[in-house]
């Protein structure tokens, strides 16, 4: 397997000549919490108080949303973020969206998704699920989906910057570090390795 450039520097490299575009590419780890926790509160209110959804269906759709997020996380990481275009323009797009993270994994300002990308993606997923799901259920479902996304973003940041004592978190960190430093064609799960195990992309035991 081809070994890619990996920097140990914690510096944040410049990607855009335009200052505004450059600012949109960086974000502190807590920003997704500020953006999406109010959305989660609204989704709870909408489901339970505005639409008077019963607790059991509410919990069921929220859990279903979390489950769908885990698969979405895996599919996007494996098939979107690790799709390698051959054109020069495609290579630039890939670098902006994910390549920069693999080249500079210690860049703290590019470990969570900036709102310039996460908000349009969230809206796109919301309208997709609104079309697919029974009327009135999308709010509870999306509550779970967005909560899963926030857990993913916070987990990703922690895996790169926290020193864990707990065995579960140490194992999860090792899984992600192997993806970065050993074999980027395996270990696509970040908040969990379950889909790597199911879909055959887990690291091979030696």
C-alpha positions as CSV (number, residue, x, y, z in Angstrom):
1,X,0.0,0.0,0.0
2,X,1.3,3.5,-0.9
3,X,2.4,5.4,2.2
4,X,1.1,9.0,2.1
5,X,2.7,12.1,3.6
6,X,1.8,12.5,7.3
7,X,2.9,15.6,9.2
8,X,3.4,15.5,13.0
9,X,3.0,19.2,13.2
10,X,0.0,20.7,15.1
11,X,0.1,23.8,12.9
12,X,-2.9,24.6,10.7
13,X,-1.8,24.9,7.1
14,X,-3.4,27.4,4.7
15,X,-5.7,25.8,2.1
16,X,-7.2,28.9,0.4
17,X,-5.7,32.2,-0.8
18,X,-9.1,33.9,0.0
19,X,-9.2,34.8,3.7
20,X,-13.0,34.2,4.0
21,X,-12.8,30.8,2.5
22,X,-9.8,29.9,4.7
23,X,-11.8,31.0,7.8
24,X,-14.7,28.7,6.8
25,X,-12.3,25.7,6.6
26,X,-11.3,25.9,10.3
27,X,-13.4,25.4,13.4
28,X,-12.9,24.9,17.2
29,X,-14.2,21.6,18.4
30,X,-17.0,23.1,20.5
31,X,-18.7,24.9,17.6
32,X,-20.8,21.9,16.4
33,X,-22.2,21.8,20.0
34,X,-23.2,25.4,19.8
35,X,-24.8,25.0,16.4
36,X,-26.6,21.7,16.9
37,X,-27.6,21.4,20.6
38,X,-30.3,24.1,20.1
39,X,-31.5,22.1,17.0
40,X,-31.7,19.0,19.2
41,X,-33.7,20.9,21.8
42,X,-36.1,22.1,19.1
43,X,-36.5,18.6,17.7
44,X,-37.4,17.3,21.2
45,X,-40.0,20.1,21.6
46,X,-41.4,19.6,18.2
47,X,-41.8,15.9,18.7
48,X,-43.1,15.7,22.2
49,X,-44.9,19.0,22.8
50,X,-46.0,20.3,19.4
51,X,-46.8,17.0,17.7
52,X,-47.6,15.2,21.0
53,X,-45.7,12.1,20.0
54,X,-45.9,9.2,22.5
55,X,-42.7,8.4,24.4
56,X,-42.2,4.9,23.0
57,X,-42.4,5.9,19.3
58,X,-40.3,8.9,20.1
59,X,-37.6,6.8,21.7
60,X,-37.8,4.2,18.9
61,X,-37.4,6.7,16.1
62,X,-34.6,8.5,18.0
63,X,-32.7,5.2,18.4
64,X,-33.4,4.4,14.8
65,X,-31.8,7.7,13.9
66,X,-28.7,6.9,15.9
67,X,-28.4,3.6,14.2
68,X,-28.8,5.1,10.7
69,X,-26.1,7.7,11.6
70,X,-23.6,5.0,12.5
71,X,-24.0,3.5,9.0
72,X,-24.0,6.9,7.4
73,X,-20.7,7.8,9.2
74,X,-19.1,4.6,7.9
75,X,-20.4,4.9,4.3
76,X,-19.4,8.6,4.0
77,X,-16.0,8.0,5.4
78,X,-15.3,4.9,3.3
79,X,-16.9,5.7,0.0
80,X,-17.1,9.6,-0.1
81,X,-14.1,10.8,1.9
82,X,-11.8,8.0,0.7
83,X,-12.9,8.3,-2.9
84,X,-9.8,9.3,-4.9
85,X,-10.5,11.2,-8.1
86,X,-8.0,11.2,-10.9
87,X,-8.6,14.7,-12.2
88,X,-6.6,17.6,-10.8
89,X,-9.8,19.4,-9.8
90,X,-11.1,16.2,-8.1
91,X,-7.9,15.8,-6.2
92,X,-8.2,19.4,-4.9
93,X,-11.7,18.8,-3.7
94,X,-10.7,15.5,-2.0
95,X,-7.8,17.3,-0.2
96,X,-10.1,20.1,1.0
97,X,-12.7,17.6,2.4
98,X,-10.5,14.9,3.9
99,X,-7.0,14.7,2.5
100,X,-5.8,17.6,4.6
101,X,-6.9,15.7,7.7
102,X,-4.8,12.7,6.7
103,X,-1.8,14.8,5.9
104,X,-2.1,16.9,9.0
105,X,-3.9,14.7,11.6
106,X,-2.8,16.9,14.5
107,X,-4.4,20.1,13.2
108,X,-6.9,20.8,16.0
109,X,-9.0,23.2,13.9
110,X,-9.7,20.6,11.2
111,X,-11.0,17.7,13.4
112,X,-14.7,18.5,13.4
113,X,-16.8,19.5,10.5
114,X,-17.1,23.2,10.0
115,X,-20.7,24.6,9.9
116,X,-20.1,25.7,6.3
117,X,-20.2,22.0,5.4
118,X,-22.2,20.4,8.3
119,X,-25.3,22.7,8.0
120,X,-25.9,22.1,4.3
121,X,-25.4,18.4,4.8
122,X,-27.7,18.4,7.7
123,X,-30.4,20.2,5.7
124,X,-30.0,17.8,2.8
125,X,-30.3,14.7,5.1
126,X,-33.3,16.2,6.9
127,X,-35.3,16.8,3.6
128,X,-34.3,13.3,2.4
129,X,-35.6,11.7,5.6
130,X,-38.7,13.8,5.6
131,X,-39.5,12.4,2.2
132,X,-38.7,8.8,3.3
133,X,-40.3,8.6,6.7
134,X,-43.9,8.6,7.9
135,X,-45.4,12.1,8.4
136,X,-44.5,13.6,11.8
137,X,-41.7,11.1,12.6
138,X,-38.7,12.9,11.0
139,X,-38.2,15.2,14.0
140,X,-37.6,12.3,16.5
141,X,-35.6,10.4,13.9
142,X,-33.4,13.4,13.1
143,X,-32.9,14.1,16.8
144,X,-31.1,10.7,17.0
145,X,-29.3,11.2,13.7
146,X,-27.9,14.7,14.7
147,X,-27.0,13.3,18.2
148,X,-25.1,10.6,16.5
149,X,-23.3,13.1,14.4
150,X,-22.3,15.2,17.4
151,X,-21.1,12.1,19.2
152,X,-19.0,11.3,16.2
153,X,-17.5,14.8,16.0
154,X,-16.6,15.0,19.7
155,X,-15.3,11.4,19.6
156,X,-13.1,12.2,16.6
157,X,-11.6,15.2,18.4
158,X,-11.0,13.3,21.6
159,X,-9.3,10.4,19.7
160,X,-6.7,12.8,18.4
161,X,-6.1,14.8,21.6
162,X,-7.1,12.8,24.7
163,X,-5.0,10.3,26.6
164,X,-7.5,7.6,27.7
165,X,-7.2,5.3,30.6
166,X,-10.4,3.4,30.0
167,X,-9.9,0.2,27.9
168,X,-12.8,0.9,25.5
169,X,-11.6,4.3,24.6
170,X,-8.0,3.2,24.3
171,X,-9.1,0.4,21.9
172,X,-11.2,2.9,19.9
173,X,-8.2,5.3,19.7
174,X,-5.9,2.6,18.6
175,X,-8.4,1.7,15.8
176,X,-8.5,5.2,14.5
177,X,-4.7,5.7,14.8
178,X,-4.2,2.6,12.7
179,X,-6.4,4.1,10.1
180,X,-4.2,7.2,10.0
181,X,-0.7,5.7,10.5
182,X,-0.9,2.1,9.3
183,X,-3.6,1.4,6.7
184,X,-6.1,4.1,5.5
185,X,-8.0,1.5,3.5
186,X,-9.3,-0.1,6.7
187,X,-10.8,1.2,10.0
188,X,-13.4,3.6,8.6
189,X,-15.5,3.7,11.8
190,X,-14.7,6.5,14.1
191,X,-17.3,6.5,16.9
192,X,-17.5,2.7,16.6
193,X,-15.8,-0.2,14.8
194,X,-18.9,-2.2,14.4
195,X,-19.4,-1.6,10.7
196,X,-15.8,-2.4,10.0
197,X,-16.3,-5.8,11.6
198,X,-19.6,-6.4,9.7
199,X,-18.4,-5.2,6.3
200,X,-15.0,-6.6,6.3
201,X,-12.8,-3.5,6.7
202,X,-11.5,-4.1,10.1
203,X,-7.8,-4.4,10.7
204,X,-6.4,-7.9,10.0
205,X,-5.0,-9.7,13.1
206,X,-1.4,-10.7,12.7
